[in-house]
Amino acid sequence: MMIYEFPMQEWAVFDCVGPCPETLQALNTKIFTEWLPLNKEYEIAGNANIEWYDPLNGDTSDPKYHTQVWIPVRKAK
């Protein structure tokens, strides 16, 4: 296992509910083709994002399965 430490920064956190990987892939597509390009207030601020998976519900096919995508951001210049 490898540990990666992220610097202190702001994060845009996107919740995703639904079967995985379909809903998570759709969310990632929306983030990078819609939210980031159209958002005038924030821009991406790093070279890695975080995907969080529900540790309590391991059934990724569950329609209520919960994931998150964390994108490092900063105020746009």
N, C-alpha and C positions, 0 to 999 in steps of 0.2 A: 504494500500500500504506500501511496505517496501523499504527503500533506502539502497543500498549496495554500498559502496565506494571501488573502486579498487586502489591499490597502483600504483604509477608511475612506468611504465614498458613499454617494447616494446610489440607491438602487430603484429601478422601476420594477414592481412586482406584479405579475399577471397571474391571476387564479384561473384554473382550468378544471372543469368537472365533466367527466365522461370517460368512455372506454379509451384505453391507451394501447397503441400509440397514435391512433387516428386523431383524437381531439388535440393531443399535444402537438402533433405535426401541423395541424391546421392553425393552432394558436401561434406557433413559431413563424409560420408563413405570414400571418396577419401582422405580427410584430415587425418583421423585417421588410415587408412590402407596403404596409399601410401606416402603422403607428410611428415608427422611426422616421420615414421619409416625410410624413405630413406634420410631424410635431415640430413646431417652431421654437418651443420653450426648452427642449432637452435634446442632447445628442449623445451617442454612445461614447463611453469613456474608458473602455478597456478592451482586452482581446479575449475575454472569456465570459460566458454567461453560466448561470447555475440552473439546473433542472432539479426540482424537489419532488419526491414521490412519497405518497402517503404511507408511513410505516405501519399504520394500524390496520389498513385495509389492503391486503396484498392481492386482491382480485382485480387485476387491471382491466378485465372485461366488464366490470360493474359500471352501470350507467352513472353511478354517483362517485366513481373513483376520483380522488382529488390529487392534482399535481399543481406545480407553480413553475413559472419561468422568471428568473431574476436577471435583469440586464443592468450592468453598471452604466450610470448616466451622469452627466454634468450639465449645468446651465449652458445653453447655446450662446455663442459669442456673436 
